[in-house]
Amino acid sequence: MEYKQTLNMNKSGFPMRGGLPMREPDMLKHWQELDLYNELLKKNEGKPRFALHDGPPFSNGALHMGHALNKCIKDFMIRSAAMRGYYTPYIPGWDNHGMPIESAIIKKNKLNHKAMPIPEFRSACHDFAQHYIDVQMEGFKRLGVVADWEHPYKTMAPSFEAEEVKVFGAMYKKGYIYKGLKPVYWCYHDETALAEAEIEYQDDPCTTVYVKFPLHDDQGKLTDEEKKNLSFVIWTTTIWTLPGNLAIALNPVESYVIVRNHQNGEQYLVAEALMEKVMKVGGVEDYTVVSRHEGAFFENMLADHPFLPKTSRLVLADYVTMDSGTGCVHTAPGFGADDYQTCRRYGMDMVVPVNDQGRHTDYAGKYAGMLVEESNPVILKDMQESGALFASEQIVHSYPHCWRCKKPIIFRATPQWFCSVDSFKDEAIAACDDVRWVPAWGKDRMRSMILERTDWCISRQRRWGLPIPVFYCRDCGKPVCTDETIAHLSELFDEYGIEVDPKESVKNLITAQFKLTNKLLGLVPFYVAWVIPFSTFMIKNYIESIPRDFDEAVYVDGGSIFTVFFRIVMPLASPAIASVSIFNFLTAWDEYQWALTVINDNAKRTLPIAISGFFGQHQFTQWGYVFAMSMASLLPVLIIFICCQKYFVSGLQTGGIKG
């Protein structure tokens, strides 16, 4: 007898095996034949509208787990809103421009982009981006995401590019956009400027140096004893920036001492608070203090550069602290924001002795042509041999890296276009007070980021992107951006896209008031990410699907993009933002931060959206905990989400949960 014959088992029509590889195509075909997306819209047609803005992925590769997490959560929200009776149009989108696409196509297709004609390279980027739109769309469909896949928005679509031009024109007209020369994050591997949100910090080993700048001119302030063999000792972690040195910054109120080294007769100027530490690092044991003066006493004195035929000026700066270094701060205006502002205050000329490729220019003398990292050991050796080096140490410090190529970057002054955050900082701060934040600490965090925010570099040195929509006066060289030029370019981009040749069309714009050059600013595309929330709600192709008089809307995107959206775009938006919920997702391999921004036409109404939890600090709420699960739990999460709808909705109605 077989024991299995004695078991009293339920009879089922389900097959013994799932057979998903064979069943999935039939399921996908069934959903397609049902026209599920449009059927959901028909079911709730005429009811209050709910719109979720799809913070777009880059179309530069196949899907990964981050894509799955993002899209599935958005699908949860759309389906739950539909279940609650909302009319839920959902337009998926893709970000097609910029460095992510260029980097991917160069690596995968082995392109020599520098040797290719620009139109040919742009065409290759367009085809590459479209290919991965198709690849990712197929993957999203297989995840079961319900959306209007027949009409996605693409940032490379001519209609979208036309809207971006209009947004730029509106901000330029309000004085929010300007062109300037100032230090910015610069990736010399990709040869482009970077925004603060595109920077990642990693711990890198480096050689720090203490360098002697001999006294050149004391302005008649020092005694013969004080100025004998005197050098100003600076400290830096970036040896390659020394050729760009123009000044040495001191704190005006701190005490500085002239120290005599009895071992070799040299004298050094350092901050008194750091004297013992500096002498210890330099191996100086037998020394005495010759005199003391406040930092302001040394203003405008001159020191000789350690290896270039020029002088360095003694300047004053309040940011000089006594927690590290020597109290004498190496100041190179072409390589630092504080350095730039200080030298500008003293009327000094800008010096940038490093080119776009990260190589020293002729200004650097014998180091011309060297990459910045190549010059570090060479300069160090030369200073050791010449006696200019006081001391050196090996340390590990946190250093900025490019988010895309993962390589170290530099801070370098270049002519760029900026968004003036100060122009609407007060409006953004005031807007924080009108928003309900979940969790509450989100408000303080955002206010702090807004207050500390500097002007944002929006231009990029790329070939694949939207050019800055600005002309230049042929006579004076000043930029020209008017309602007429913006309207004209918007029409051209709407019809032809970024491939339009403005040389011919600009002739129609020349008026008696001004003469224009016959070309746009070359190869400087406008960074598109922060105008996406505007454009997707405005593009004429989708105006019926996402009307501007929506009842409820949600914007979902990654943490870095969310902060940019709120700080830059939100103060300019016509609808009011009522609620912001911040999510932290912790997975097995990384931490993802996402944010929901709830946008209402009436700030007093709030959308029933799940409360977030901060997983990293173990502040669990019901919905935050669910969304903090690992990717392996996606299906259970979906089941829990659907099964808990009744409790969730009843909690909202009774005030048990604030959404």
N, C-alpha and C positions, 0 to 999 in steps of 0.2 A: 504494500500500500504506500502511495506517495502522501507524505504529510500535508503537502499543499492542498490536496483534495479535501482535507478535514477542516481547513480554515473557512470561516464564514465571512467572506469578503464582499464589500459593496460592488455592485456592477456599475460600470461607467462607460460612457460613450467616448471619453477622452482617449487619445492614443497613448501608448506606453511611453513614448518619447516625444519631447517637444518638437523636434525637427525644425528648429528655427531657420536654418539656412535655406530650407525648402519652402517654409511657410511665409517667411518675411516678404518675398516678392508679391505673393497673393494679397497679404495684408496691405501693403503699400498701394497696390492696384485698387483694392477695395476702397481705401480712403480717398484715392484720387477720383474714382467713379462717383463716390458720394458727394464730392465737392464740399467737403466738410467745412472749410473756412467760410464759404459763402452761405452755407446753410445755417451756420451759427449767427451770421450777420442778419439773415432773414428772420430768424427766430426772435431777435431783439430789436428789429428795426423800429424806429420811432421812439425808442426808450432813451434814457440818459446815456450820453456818450462817454466812453472811457478810452483814452488813447495812451499807449505806452510807446515812448520814443526809444527806438532800438539803437543804443550806443553801439556803433558798428565795429566789427572785427576788421583787421587788415586782410586783404585778399592776396596773401603772399605765401600761402602754404596750406597743407592739409589740416584738418581739424585735430585739436588736442583736447585734453581733459578740461582745460580752462574754458574752451568754447562750449563744451557740453554743459558745464556747470552754469555758465552765463545764460545760454539759450533755454535750458530746461527751467530755470527759475523764472525767466520771462514768460515761458509757456504756462507755468503754474499760475502766474498772476493774471494772464489773459483769460485762461479757462475759469478761474475762480470768479473773475469779474463778470464773465458771461453767465455763470451759474447764478449770480446775484441779480441778473436782469439788465446788465449794462450792454449797450451796443459797442462792440469791441473791434474796431479796425486795427490791424497790426501790419505795418509796412516794414519788413526787414531791410537792412541796408549794409553797405560795405564801404570802408575807407580805402580808396584806391591809389592815393597819391603819396609822394614823399619818399623818405629814406628807407622805410621798411620794404617797399616794393623794389626800389632800386637795388638795395643790398641783396635781396633774395634773388632777383633775376641775374645779377652779376655773378653770384656764387653758383647758382644752379645751371645757368646757361653758358657759363664761362665767357661772358661778354667783355670785350675791351671797350668799355663805354667811353673812354677818353678819345679813342680813335674813331668812334662812330659819329656820323652826322646827327645833330640833335633831333631832327624829325624822325630819323630811322630809329633812334634809341627810344623816343617817346612811343612810337608805334609798337615796338617790342614790349615796352612796359604795359601798354594798353592791352595787348593780346595776353600777356602774362597775367595781369590782374583779372581779366575776364575769365581766363581758364580756371583760376582758383575760386572765382565766384561760383562757377558751375560745380566745381568739386565740393566746395563747402555747402552749397545749397542742397546738393544731393545728400550729403551727410546729415544736415539739419532735418531734412524730410524723413530720413531713416530713424532719427531720434523721436519722431512723432510730433515735431513742432508744427503747430497750426498757424499759418501766416499767408499773406498775399504774395506767394512766391512768383506769381506772374508779373507783378509790378514792383520789384524791389527798387530802393533808391541807391544810386551809386554816386560817389563824390566825383567821379570822372565823367558823369553825364553832362552834356552841355547845359541843360536847364539848371543843374545844380551849380555849375561853375558860374553861371550868370547871376544866381542868387548870392553867391559869395562876393562877387564884385559889388553888388548893391550893399551888402552888410559892411564891407570895407569902406565904401563911400559914405555911409551914414556915420560911421565912427570917425572917419577923417574929418567930416564936416563939424563934428562936435569937439574936435581938438584932441581926440583920444589917440591918434596915430601920428608919429613923427619919425624922422630919420636922424640918426645921430652916430657919432663915433665914440664908442665906449667899450670897455672890456666885456666880453661875453664868453660863455662856455664854447670851446671850439674843438671839434673832433678832426684832427689832421689826417686821420686814416680815411674818413669819409669826406673830408674837406667841406665841412658845413658847420654853421652855428647851431647850438642846441639850446633848448629852453631848460629851465630849472627842473621841470617835471621829467625831462629825458636823461637825468643824471642818476647814476647808481654809485654808491660808495663801497669801496673794497679796501681791505687792509693790505698795504704794499710796503715792502722793505725799502728803505732809502738811506742815503748818507746825508746827514745834516752837517753844515759847516759854519764855523765862526771865522769871519773874514775881517782882516784889518784894512781900514781905509785911512791912510796917513793924512794928517792935517795939512791943508794947503794954504788957507787964509783964515786967521782967527778974528778978523775985523777989528784988531787992536784991543781985544778984550782980555787976552791971557797974558800972564807973566812969562818971562823967559824960562823959568823953571817948569811952569805948567805945560808949555808947548814943546818942550824938548822931547824929540822922538815920540810924539803923541799920535795915537791912531784911534779912530772910532771903530769899535768892534760890533759888527752886525751878525745876525744869525739867520739862516734860511734853510729850508728843506728842499728848495728847488734851485740847484746850482745853475741850471741852464738859463735862469732869468737874470743872472748877474750882468750880462752885457747890456741889459735894458735899464740898469740902475741909473736914476737921475737924482735921487735924494736919500737922506737918512732921517727918519721921523723919530722925534723924542716926545715924551709926555711933558707938557709945559710946566706942571706943578710938582712932578716927582723929583727926588734928589738924585743927582748924578755925581759920580766921583771919578777923579783922575787917579789911577792906580799905577804905582811904579813897580816894575818887575826888577828886583835886585839881581836876578840871575843873568839878565842880558841888557839891562839899562833901558828897555822899552817902557813906554807909558800907554795906558789904555783908558778910554772913557767908556764906562758902563753904568747902568742904574745901580744905585747903592743897595737896593733890595735884592739884586741878583748878583752882586759882586762875588760872594763866597762861592756860589754855584759855578759861575763862569771861570773863576780862577782854578777851581778844582778840575773842571773839564779840560782846561788848558795846561794842567800839570804845573801851575805856578804856585809854589809853596812859600817863597820868600818875597813878600810884597808889603807895601805901605800905601796909605791914602795920602795923596799930595794935597788935594783940595776938594771942596764940595760946591756945587752950584745947582740951582733949579734948571730944569730942561729949557725953560724960556731963555736962559742966559746964552745958550749956544745958537740961537736962531740966526740963520743966514750965514753962518760960517761955511767954509768950503773944505771938502776933503778930496784927495786924489783917488780916482778909481784904481783898484788893485792891479788891473792888467790892460786897461784901455786908456788912450791919451785924452782924458776928459776929467771933469770934476763933478762932485756930488754935493748937493746943497743940504744943509741942516735945516729941517723944517719941524713944525710942531703939529701934533695930532692927538686928540683926546682918546682915540681908540688904542693907543699904545698902553699895554698892560704890563704888570709885573709878575705874571704867573709863568712865563717861559721866556727863553731867549736871553737877550742882553739889555733890553730896554732901548736899544738903538735898532730901529726897524728898517730893513732893506726895502726901499721904495722904488718900484718900477711901474710907471703909470700905464704902460702897454700891457701889463699882465695882472692887474688887480683892481677891483672896484674902489677900495679905499685909497689905494695908491693914486688912481686916476683922479679922484675928487680932491685929494690933497695937493697934487701937483697942479691941477687946474686952478685951485685957490691961490697958488703962488705964481700963476701966469706962465708956467713952463710949457714947452712944446711937447706934443705926444711923440714918443719913440716906440716903434713896434719892430724889433729886430728879428722877428720870426715870420715866415711866409705861410701861405695857406696849407702847404704840405708839411708843416712842422719843421722846416729847415731854417737855420740861421741865415740872415741876409748879410750883405757886405758890411753893414754897420758893426757886426760882431767881430770884425777883423779876421784873424787866423781861423776862427771857428765857422766862417761862412760856408754854407753848403752842408753842414752837419745836421742830422736829426737831433732834436732836443735831448733825447735819451742817450744818443751817441756822444754828445758833447760833455755830459756830466763827468765821466771819469777823466777826460782830457783836461777840462778846466781845473778839476781837483788836483791833478798831477802838476799842472803848470803853477798853481798857487803854492803847492808844497815846495816846489823847487825855487820859486822866487821869494819865499818867506812871507807871502801875503796871508797864508793860512794860519790862524791862531790855534784852531783845534777842529776835530771832526768826530762824529759819532754815528753808529749804525742804529737806526730805530725802525719800528714798524708804525706807520701812520695811516689814517683813513684818507683815501685819495679818490677823487671823482673819476668815474669811468662812463663811457658811452653806453647807453641802454641797448643799442642795437649791435655794435661790433664788440662790445665788452672790453675795449681797450682803453688805456688811460687817455685823458683829454688834457687840454691846457686852457688857461684863461688868457684871452688875447683880444686886443682892441681891434675892431674892424667896423667899417660903415655898415650899419644894419637898420632895419625898421623896427620900431618899438611901439608897444601899446602902453600908454602912460597910465599906470594904475592909480597914481596920485590924483588923476583927473576925476575919478569917481570913487575913491576910497571911502569918503564919508557916506556916500549913498549905499555902498556895499555894507558898511558897518551898521547903518540904520536898518537895512533890509534884514540883517541877522535878527534884530529885535522883533521883527514882524513874522518870524517863522517859528513854528513849533518843531523842536529838535528831539529826535529819539535815537539814542539816549541823550540826556540833557547836556552831557559834556561836549557834544558835537558843536554847540553854539560857541563855547569858549575856545575850542580848538580852531574853529573857522575864523572867529574874530582875531585871534592871535596871528593866524596865517595872513589875513588881510592886512593887518597893521605892519607886519614885517615884510610884506611883498614889495619887491622892487619892480621897476618897469620891465615889461616882458618882451623879450626878443621874439618877433613873429616871422622874421624872414629866414629863409634857408637857401643855401647855395646848392640847389638841386636842378636837374634837368626835367624831372617828371613832376610837375606840379603847376599850380596856378600862378602866373607872374603877378608881381605887385602892380595893381592897376593905376599906375601913376606915370604921367608924361613929364618931360623936363623942358623948361624954357631954353630955346636955342641961344638967346642973348646972355642971360644971367645964370643959367644952369640950375635955377631953383625948381623944385617939384611943382607940378600943376595937377590938381585933382579937383574938378568942379562937378556940379550936377550934370552938366552937358557931357563931359568926358566919361563919367561913370555910366550914364544912360546909354551912351554910344557903345562903350565896351561891353556892357551887359547884353545889349542886343546882338553884338557880334559873337560873343561867347555862346549865347543861347542858340545861335544858328550854326556856328562852326566849331565851337569848343576852343580849347587852348591852342589849337593849330592855326588859328586865324593869324594872318599876317597884317599887323597894324600899320605897316609902312604905306599901304595903299589907302586904308580906311581913314588914317589920321588926317589926310589931306582935307577931308570934309569938315574937320574940326577947327582948322586954322581960321581965326577971326581977326578983326582989326584990333581987338584988345590985347592979344598976345600971340607970339609965334611959338610953335611946339617943335620939339625934335621929332623925328619920324620913326622912333622905335620906343618900345617899352624898356624898362630896366631889365637887363639881360640876366637870365638864369637865376632869378631870385623868386621862387614861388612863395605864395602866401600860405602860412600854416593853416590847414583847414579844420582841424579837430574842434576848435572852440566855436566855429560858426555853424556846425552841424545842427545843434538844437534849433537855431533860427531857421536854417534853410529847409529842414525836413517838414517844418510846419507851414512853410510858405510856398514851396515849389508848386507851380500851377498844375503839374501832372497829378498831384496827390491831394489837391485842395478839397476834393469831394470826399476822399477817404479820411483825411484828418483835417476837419474844418477848424477854423480859428476860433469858433465859438464853442469849442468842446466843453463838456461839463466837468470831466475829470481827466487828468493826464498824469503820466508818470514817466520820469526819465531815469534810466538805469544804466550805470557805466562803472568802469574801474575807478579806484580811489583817486589816482592822479588826474584823470580826465574830469572827474566829478568836482575836484577842488578848483580846477581851471574854469569849469562851467559856472560854478556858483560865484567865484570871485570876479570873473570877467564878463560873462554873458548875462548872468541874472540881473544885475542892476540896469541893464539895457532892455530887458524883456518887457513886452507889453502886458502879459498876464502876470498875476501875482503868484509867488511861490508860497504855498501855505505850510507844507510840512517836508522835513527831510529826515529820512531814516538811514543810518549808517550801518552796514553789515561788515563783519570780518569773517571770512571763511578760512578755516584751518584745515588743510588737507595733509596727506601723508608726505608730500614733497615740497610744499610751499604754502605761503599764506597769501590769500587773495582778499583784497579789500574792495567792496562794492558799495554803492550808495544809491538809494532811491530818493528822488526828488519829486514830491507831489505838487503838481501845479494846478491851481484852481482859478477860475474867473472870480471867485468870491473867497477871500482869504479866511472867512469865518467857517467855511465848510471844509471838512477834511475827508480824505479818502480812506476807506477801510482797508488798510494795508497792515501786514504782519509787523509786530514790534520786533526790533532787532536785538540781538544779544551780543555782548562782547566776549567772544570765546576765550581770547587770550587772558582775560582777567577773571574768568569764571563767573561772569555775571549772566547767568542763563535765564532767559525768558522762554516761554513755550515755543515761540516761532523762531527766535534766534538760535535755539538749540537744534531745532530741526534743520535749519539751513546750514548749520555748522558741521553737519555730518560729512563723512568722506564720500568720495565719488562712488565707491562700491555700494553705497546705500541710496543711490538715486531713486531706484524703483520703490523701495520702502518709503522714502520721503514723499514720493508722489502719492502713494496709497494713504499715508498718514494725513497728508494735506487734504485730500479729497474726503476722507472719512471724518475729519475734524471740522468740516465746513459748518455743520450745524452748531457746534459749540462756539466756533469762532464768530459766526454771525450773531448768535444770541448774546455772546459776551459783549459785542459792540453795541447791541441794542440796549443792554442793561447797564452799560457803563463799566462792565468788568474788565474790558480791554480797550485801551485807547489806541486807535489805528492811525 
